[in-house]
């Protein structure tokens, strides 16, 4: 009856989510391979003292790269080489707005992604990464004109002024 159809719908939804994650991982691996960022695992050495150990697969989740609040005029969210906004990837690479990426939420405003790179979860007090399943979305995406401007932070907590060139967020 009704309980069976709910279980079937839940199973279908879970399978669809599993397939989306598998496809996202496949696409990320293909991009990494294309960009020369894949290391032949047969040549990997054991982790040296102080190096970053890989996180368990269960920690990796799919995140949506969201420009709805920030409204940046850039092609995407720029990768960082560390958890510092100014430490942009040397090739100025980014992940496109509206796409998804696999990563691990470090719980401090940063997402660790493949290749030892990082993405900020917020820019200018606006969320730019959210769980693709929608669970971590603060609010649903509003229609045009519904966002209210955030008050400016106190002077001491403001980030340094932007560089002279127009960098990607």
Secondary structure, DSSP 8 states (H G I E B T S, - for coil): -HHHHHHHHHHHHHHHHHHHHHHHHHHHHHHHHHTT----GGG-----TT------GGG-EEEEE--TTT--SSSEEE-BSSSSTT-B-TT--EEETT-EEEEEE-SSSEEEEGGGEEEESEETTEE-EEETTSTT-SS----TT---------GGGS-----SS----
